[in-house]
Amino acid sequence: MTRPSAQIDGGRGGDREQDAEVADVAVDQQQQRRDEADQDDAEPGSLGKSHVGIVTSVPDSTLTPELALRYLDELSTDIRAAVLIGGDGRVAAAHAADGDPPADKLGELAARLFARADEAAGDLHSFQGPVTQVEATTATGAVFAVRAEDWTIAVVAGRFALPSLMFYDLRAVLSDLGKKAA
């Protein structure tokens, strides 16, 4: 009659995953796999050695004001109209779902929105600088606007637009435009 080895139970009391012996075997196998992987990586023809530096950089695409608004429109389906104003106060790009209001009118409304926000800030304006973001919400929609050093962007959105996401997207677009202009 043969005796079962110490590693084989012979069906009398199989080890389960929670048993310490099973965990030891799993750890040992994992360590052995890492050893083999380390040996492979040390070979001159391994993937880690031969493919380094194939793509060193991705060329920057030029982000124009029109592309910036198109990108913003793709980020949020809630946007009904958008305007991008350059540091000189001129409308650089505008988009409205129905073509109404015209670009110049959108630019004028965005400028007035910030002028009113600066007035409302009053004495705080001298301590904190000009207002950099504005949100105005009505029962049917909302306006979100962000002002940076070189650009101002404003969007009219549906009433279910999330303010935190909208402001994040607006700031990301302005940041990308700022990098391209620099």
Secondary structure, DSSP 8 states (H G I E B T S, - for coil): -----SS--TTSS---TTSHHHHHHHHHHHHHHHHHHHHHHHSTTSHHHHSTTSS---------HHHHHHHHHHH-TTEEEEEEEETTS-EEEEEETTS-S-HHHHHHHHHHHHHHHHHHHTTHHHHH-S--EEEEE-SSEEEEEEE-SSEEEEEEEETT--HHHHHHHHHHHHHHHHHHH-
